[in-house]
Amino acid sequence: MTTELSVAAPLAPSVRHAEPRLPVPYRVIARWRETPDTITLRLDPVAEALAGFVPGQFAMVHCFGRGEIPVSVSSIPTTGGLAHTVRGVGAVSAGLCATRVGDVLGLRGPYGTGWELERALGQDVIVVAGGIGLAPLRPLIRDAVTEPRRHGRVNVLIGARTPDDLLSKFETRRWATAYTGVTVDRPADGWSGEVGLVTRLLDRARFDPPRSWAFVCGPEPMIRATARDLVHRGVSADRVRVSLERNMRCATATCGHCQLGPVLLCRDGPVVSWDRAEPWLSAREL
């Protein structure tokens, strides 16, 4: 993470908004650069606020004059304030990355399913993130390390293309876990860490498979490889939670753009158990 950071004074406390289908104005109160093409925006409601988000859910984020895209929450008010992490890859996301402190965006939501970390009480936890997939997992990790007695051993495994593509570099070092591993596909000068697939880090993680829950987010090939490896090691498929992405448009399960097999991910996902997701992700035409 670079040192770029802008912060505005927080706004007055607000109330919940009742209609998630209408964009609600939120002001950018802080922004910082995670990677050369990725920005995190911390937001406060201008007046009314949306209902509370839980880790794993997403909002439809509207950039006025450009459109809206689905973005998972990368922070929630209870652990750092509402924030979204955006990579500039298209017209709307590039517009969001170009916003400044004080600018106003529109939010709809919350939408979708959450990680449900509470199901892992007393169990070992394995979090596996690939690239920007760490962003939706960040609030879950914060919850897990904030109350360590609620769980067994917490493991965080992070993979990225290059060292420059790693998110949350400074925060990652502060997480009190049984094991935190980081690997990259292509090392750069000065990189002394691991090189290779994120699944290789599972050999170093500390967990008892029959008493473990796993939470996985990243590119689909990485999700498939990680989930299958975890199941092969003895983690029950219904305890492996994965976050899936498709082209979400309406976020209200009416347009069908996010259909994956028999489900509409804006309503039935994005977080689903691997025993449900595996048949869909194994079919090439899906």
N, C-alpha and C positions, 0 to 999 in steps of 0.2 A: 504494500500500500504506500502511496506517496504521501507527502505531507500536506497536500492540498486539502483544505477544510474551510468551509464557510458555514456560519451559524447565525440564525436570527433569533430574536427574543420569542419565547413560546407564547402562544395565544391563550386566551382565557379558557377555563374548562367548558366543555360543551356537552350536549345531550345526544342520545342516539337518534339516528335517522330511521324512519319507518319504511321507506320504499327503496329496496336495493336495486331496482331497475333504472332509476334515475341517477345521473351523475351528480355527485355531491362535491362542492368545491373544497379542495385541500390546498394549503399553502406549503411550499417548500421552505422548511425552517433550517435545514442543514443539508449539505451535499459533500461527498468526498469521492475521490477517484480510487477504485479498487484495483483496476488494471488499465492498460492503455485504452481499452474500448468499453470499459464497464464502470458505471457510476452507481452509487447508493444515494437515494433521496430519502430524507426523513421528513415526514409530513404531519401537519396539524390541521384540524378542520377549521374552516373559515367561520362557520356558524354551527350548524348541526353536524353531528358525527354519525358515521355508520356504526352498526352493531359491532361488537368486539370480534376480532379475528382470533383464530387459534392456529398454531403452527401447522403448516401444510396447506392451508387454504390460500385462495388467490383473490385478487381484485381485478376488475377491468379498469385500466388506467387510461384516462382520456387526455391526449395532448391537443389542446384547442387548435383547430385549423388543420390537423393532420389525421386524427382518428383515435382509436383506442386499441389496446392490446391487453391480453391477460398477463399478469405478473404476480407471482407468489410473494407472500409477505416474507421479508428477510429479517424482520424484527417486529415485535408486538409491544404495545404500551407497557405491559407488565415487566418486560425485560429489555428496556432500551428505547421505547418509543416506536411508533408505527413507521416502518421503512420498507422500501422496495429497491431491489438491486436490478439494474437494467443494463443489458449489453446492446450497444448500438449496431444493429444488423439490418435495419430497414428504416423506412421513412418515419414511422411513429416512434420507434425506439431511439432513433437518432435525435428526434425532436425532444424526447424526454431527457436524453443525456445532455442536451444543450440547455436545459432549464437552469435558472439561477436561483439563489436564495431570494425569496419574496415572490417568485412566480406562483401562479395558481394552476393546478391541474384538477381534473374531475375524476372521482372514484365511484365505481359501483361495486357492491358486494356486501358482506363477504360471500364467497362462493366456494363450493366443493367440500371435500372431505379433509379431515385433518390426520396427523400422524398417530394420534391417540397414544402418546407415550405413557399415559396412566395405566395402560394394559401391561406394561413391563415392570410394575411394582415388584421389588424383590428379585428381579431377574437381571442377568447380564444384558448389556446393550451394545450393539454394534452399529455404528453409523458409517455409511460408505458414500462418499460424494465424488462426483466427477465434474471438473470444470465449474461452471456457474451453478451446478447442482448443489454446491455447498450453501448457496443463499437460502433456499427453502428449508434446509436442515439447520441453519444457524439458530433460530429460536428454540428448536427442539434440544440442541446441544446445550444452549444456555440454561434451559430448564433442568436438564439432567445433571449438569455440574453445579448448579446452584443448590440443589437438594440431593447430595450424593447418597445420603442414607436411605433414600426411597428406592434405590436400585442397587444392583450388584456392581460388577466392574463395567465401566463405561469405556468403550473403544471408539476412536474417531480415525477413519482412514480417508485420506484425501488424495485425489489424483488430478493432474492438470497437464495440458500439452507442454507448457514450458514454465520455468520459474516466474516469468512475468505474468502468467495467466492465473496464478494462485490468488484466491480471495482471502481476506481477513488475516493477512500474514502476522500482524502483531497480536491480534486476539487469539489466534490459534495457539500461540506460545503460552498463553495464560490459562488455558483450559486444564483443570485438574482432572485428568483421566488416568485410567489404568494403562492405556497406551494410545498415543497419538502418532500416526504415521503419515508421512507425506512423500509422494513420488511424482515424477514428471516423465513424459514421453521423450522429450528432447531437452537435454541439459544445456545450460549456457555456461560461459566462462565464470568461474567462481562457485558454481553449484557443487556442493559436496554431499548432497542428499541422495536418496534412492532414485533409480531410473528404471522404469518398466511399468507394467500394468498394475492398477490399484489392487487387483485381486492377490497379488504376491504378498501384500502386507497382511493378509489374513493369517499367514503362518506365524506372525509375531503378535497378533492380537490375543488377548487373554479373556477367554470366555468358555463356558460350559455349554455346548450346543443344545442339549435338551432343555436347558434353563435360560435360553437366550431369545431376545427379540432383535430384529435387524431392520434398519431404515435406510433405503437406498434411493439416490437421485442422481441423474446424470444422463449422458447419451444412451439411447436404447441398447446398442451393443454392449455397453458397459453394464447396464442394468441386467441384461440377460446373463452375461457371464458371471456377475457377482451373485445374483440370486441362485443360479444353478450350483455354484461353488458352495454357497452357504448351506443349501439343502443337502448336497453331497456330504458335507461335514457333519450333518445331523440336526441342523436347525429346521424346525417344522415349517413347511411352506406357508402355512397360514399365519406364521409369526414373522414372515419376511414382508415388510411393507415397502412398496415401490411407488414413486410418483411419476405418472405418465403425462406426456404432452401430445396434444393434437391441435389442429387449427380451430381454436375457439372463437366464435363470432358473437353469439347472443348471450352466452353464459347462463341461459335460462332453459336449456334443453328443448328448444323449439326449432332451431335451424338445422340441426343434424351435422354440422361441419366437424364436430369433435367425436363423431361416432367411431368406436373401436369395437368391432364384433357386436355383441348385444348391448353394449353400454354407451351412454353419452357421458364423456369424461367431465364435462362442466358440472354435471349433477352427481354422477356416480363415482367420480374421481375428484382430483387427480390421484389421490392416494388410494391404492387398492392392495389387497394381499396377493402374494405371488401365486398362490394356488388358483386364484381367479385370473390373473393376468397372463400366466404362462401360455395357455392355449392361444390367446390372441396374438401375443408377440412371437409365437412360433410359426404363424401363418404369414407367408410372404406378402400375399395380396392385401393384408391389413396394415 
